[in-house]
Amino acid sequence: MCATLSRPTIGSCKMRIRNYGRLEIPRELWRELARAMKLDGILPGALHDELGIYGTCKTLRVTVRPPIPRKPSACPQSYTFGHISIYPCPACTLGFLTSCYLDGLMSAWLHQYHEDLYEQSICGYWDDRPLFTFFTERAYSILGGTINKPPVCGNHRLSVRKARRNVPAFREFAQTLLSCKRVNVPTWHRKAGRRWRKPNQRMQR
């Protein structure tokens, strides 16, 4: 049986968030964002995991690693088989970590619901970064996040209270991706950009 865009039945194993860095992270907000992307329950890939790659937990796992001093640049984050890992530095703010998490959610969604497209993207068969960049930047803005200059990890600002109020808007935005036909996924950002420009401007006032 092939996985579909309908959310799998949620089992006893809940989405797991581990914070080894002891940095401030908005756990409930992150769970709400995963729910909007249909990634809060048992993952489609885990339902047919004959090799045991997902281990005993079949839901999305998020790990924030201990901060490591580095130059203030893009936050290293990785995704593999239902596991998002974020590697922050001591200067990373809650807003920046959420931005990294959004990028990981995009990877997780593509892998779980369009695995062939995910494999093509990581192999460089199509230009995937505009898709990921658009989703992350637009979603962060919809949640109410701002970035001061210079745009480094310590200059991202996000109010958790405001972000949680904006989750319905994020859900509506995410739905334009979730309902997108598979063939249009690689170019979804070009079609979604115009629709979401005005709502974003209103939120930033």
N, C-alpha and C positions, 0 to 999 in steps of 0.2 A: 504494500500500500504506500502510495506516495504522499509526502507531507503537503498540506495545503496552507493557505493563508489564514485559515481558522485556527484559533489558539488551541493547542493541545490541552487535554485535561490536566489540571494542576494536581500534583501528587503531594505527599507529605514533605518532600524535600523542597524548601523554599529557596528563592534567589539568595545567594550568599555574598555578602560584602565583607571583606577583611581589610582592616586598616593597620598595617604594620608600621606605617610612617608616623602614626599618632598625629596626623594633620587633621584639621577640621574638614569633614566631608558631610554633605547633606544626604544621609542614607535614605530617608523617606522620599525625598525628591527624586533621587536616582531610581528608586523602585517604581515610582509613578511614571517616570519617563520610559522605563523598560516595559511597563504595562501598556503604555500607549503604542509601543512598537511591537506588541504581542510577543514579548520576550521574557515575561515574568513567570511563566509556567514551565512545564517540562518541555524542553526544546525538541523540535521536530527531528533533528539529527540524532538526538539521544534515544529516540524511540526505536531506531533501527541500528543501534550501535552493537553489532555482533562482535567487534574486536575489543570492546571495553575501553575505548579511548576516553569516554567521558567519566569513567570511574563510577563511584557509587552515587554521586550527585548528578542528576540529569537536568538541572536548571542552570541558568546563567550564573557564573561566578565572577566576581570583581575583586581584584587584589591591588591595593595601594602599597607599593613597596617602600621601604625606609628611604628618606630623602638622601640624595647624594649631591654634594656641591658640584656645580657645573656652570657653564656659561648660560645666561638667560636666553633661551631659544625655544624651539618647539619641544613640547614635553614628549619624551619617548614613551609610547604606549604600544602595546601589541595585543593581538587577538588570535586565539587558536582554539578551536573546538569548544566553544561555549565559555571561554575564559578570557576576560579582559584584564590585562596587567598594566598598571600605570607606574611610571618611574619618575617621581617628582624630585625637585631640588628644594632646599629649605625656604626659598623665596616664593614657591608656588602658592597661589591663593586658592580659596574655595572655588572661585569663578573659573580659574584656569583648569583646575582639576575636573570641573564639570564639563568644560569644553573638550578636554581629552576623553572623558567618558562618553560624550556624544559621538565623537569620532569612532570610538570602540563599538557603540551601539549600531552605528551604520554598518560596520564590518560584520557584526554578529547577525544583523538582520539579513544582509546579503548572503552570508554563508548558510544560514538556516533555511531561508526560503527560496534562494536562487543559487544553489551551490556551484553550478556550472559557470555562472557569471562571476561568482566570487573567485573561482580558480583562474578564470581569464583575466580578472583584474590584477591579481597578485603576480601573474605571469607576464603582465604588461601587454596583453593582446588588445586592450583598449585603454584609452586615456581616462583612468578612474579618478584622478585627484580632483578635477573640477566637481565631480559628483559628491565626493566626500567633503571637500572644502565648502561647497555650497550648503550642504545639509548642516554641517557643524556650525558655520557662521550664522546661518539664518535661524537655526534652532536656538542658539545661544542668545541671539538678539530678541527673538520672540519671548524667551523666558525673562527678558529684562536685563540681560547682562551688558556691561559696557567695558570698553578697553581704552585706557588712557595711553598717551604717548610717552615713551616708545612702546610699541605693542609687545611687551615681554611678559613672562609668566607672573611677575609680581604686580602687574598693572591691570589685571582682569578683576572686575568688580561685579558681584552678583548678590542680590538680596534674596535669601532663601524664601522669606515670606512672600515677596513679590513673585518669585519664580513659581511657587506653588499655586498662586492665584492665576498664573498664566499657563498652567498645564493644559487646560481645555483648548487654548489657542495652539499650543504645541501639538496636541492630539489631532486637531483638525489639519494642521500642516503635515504631520506625519502620515495622515490618511491619504494625502495626495500621492505619497510614495507607495504606501502599502497597497493601494488599489490600482497602481500603475501596471499596465501590461508588461510582461517580462521583456518583450522586445524593446520597450521604451525605457527601461530602467537606466541603461548607461547614459541616456540623454535627458533624463527626467529634470535635471536642474535647469536646463534651458527653457523648459515649458513652465516650470513652477515659479521661476524668478519674477515674472511680471505680476503674477497673481498675488504674490506676497509682499510686494514692495510697499504698497499703501498701508496695509495693516501694521507693518513694522514701524513705519514712520509715526503712526498714531501712538504706538506703545512707547516710543522713545521721547515723546513730548514731555 
